[in-house]
Amino acid sequence: MAKRRIPEGIRRAMAQRGTDDRCVAQCVAEIQEAQSEVYVLVLAAYFGSSEEVQKVIRDQMSVVKSSEGGEREMALATIGEALFPTEPIDL
């Protein structure tokens, strides 16, 4: 396994809990691997969508960057639904 730099804040928090660097490095590596997998899935979904959907996503990204609270949460939900649409449910 490649040597990974452990962020100082994580190192301090784990030291307070008595966790050694090797354990922390393994956790960091697993988190980074999971993040990479999510990134690939999101990127593939984006490029697999139509130009129209990509435009909606780009527009909502602007809202996410410039907003807070409910408006930001709604934009994030819109992006998620655009990338990974759910099936309608009959109630």
C-alpha positions as CSV (number, residue, x, y, z in Angstrom):
1,M,0.0,0.0,0.0
2,A,1.3,3.5,-0.9
3,K,2.1,5.8,2.0
4,R,-0.7,8.3,2.4
5,R,-0.5,11.6,4.1
6,I,-2.9,11.7,7.0
7,P,-4.6,15.1,7.5
8,E,-3.4,16.7,10.8
9,G,-6.9,17.1,12.1
10,I,-7.7,13.5,11.7
11,R,-4.3,12.5,13.1
12,R,-5.0,14.6,16.3
13,A,-8.5,13.2,16.7
14,M,-7.4,9.6,16.3
15,A,-4.5,10.1,18.7
16,Q,-6.9,11.3,21.3
17,R,-8.7,8.0,20.8
18,G,-5.5,6.0,21.0
19,T,-5.6,4.9,17.3
20,D,-2.3,4.4,15.6
21,D,-1.2,6.0,12.3
22,R,-1.4,2.7,10.4
23,C,-5.1,2.3,11.3
24,V,-5.8,5.9,10.3
25,A,-3.9,5.5,7.0
26,Q,-6.0,2.4,6.2
27,C,-9.2,4.3,6.9
28,V,-8.1,7.3,4.9
29,A,-7.2,5.0,2.0
30,E,-10.6,3.3,2.1
31,I,-12.4,6.7,2.2
32,Q,-10.3,7.9,-0.8
33,E,-11.1,4.7,-2.8
34,A,-14.8,5.1,-2.1
35,Q,-14.7,8.7,-3.1
36,S,-13.0,7.8,-6.4
37,E,-15.7,5.2,-7.1
38,V,-18.5,7.7,-6.5
39,Y,-16.7,10.2,-8.7
40,V,-16.5,7.7,-11.6
41,L,-20.2,6.9,-11.2
42,V,-21.3,10.5,-11.1
43,L,-19.0,11.4,-14.1
44,A,-20.4,8.5,-16.1
45,A,-24.0,9.5,-15.3
46,Y,-23.3,13.1,-16.3
47,F,-21.7,12.2,-19.6
48,G,-24.3,9.6,-20.3
49,S,-27.1,12.2,-20.0
50,S,-28.5,14.4,-22.7
51,E,-27.3,17.9,-23.4
52,E,-30.5,19.2,-21.9
53,V,-30.0,17.3,-18.6
54,Q,-26.3,18.4,-18.5
55,K,-27.5,22.0,-18.8
56,V,-29.9,21.6,-15.9
57,I,-27.1,20.1,-13.8
58,R,-24.7,23.0,-14.7
59,D,-27.4,25.5,-13.8
60,Q,-28.0,23.9,-10.5
61,M,-24.3,23.7,-9.8
62,S,-24.3,27.5,-9.9
63,V,-27.1,27.6,-7.4
64,V,-25.2,25.2,-5.1
65,K,-22.0,27.4,-5.3
66,S,-23.9,30.6,-4.6
67,S,-26.6,29.6,-2.2
68,E,-27.2,28.4,1.4
69,G,-29.9,26.6,3.2
70,G,-33.1,25.3,1.5
71,E,-32.2,26.7,-2.0
72,R,-28.9,24.9,-1.9
73,E,-30.4,21.6,-0.7
74,M,-33.1,21.8,-3.4
75,A,-30.4,22.3,-6.1
76,L,-28.4,19.3,-4.8
77,A,-31.6,17.2,-4.8
78,T,-32.2,18.3,-8.4
79,I,-28.7,17.4,-9.5
80,G,-29.1,14.0,-7.8
81,E,-32.4,13.3,-9.5
82,A,-31.0,14.4,-12.9
83,L,-28.0,12.1,-12.6
84,F,-29.8,9.2,-11.0
85,P,-33.5,9.4,-11.8
86,T,-35.9,7.4,-9.6
87,E,-38.9,5.5,-10.8
88,P,-42.2,7.1,-10.0
89,I,-44.1,5.4,-7.2
90,D,-47.9,5.0,-7.4
91,L,-49.4,5.7,-4.0
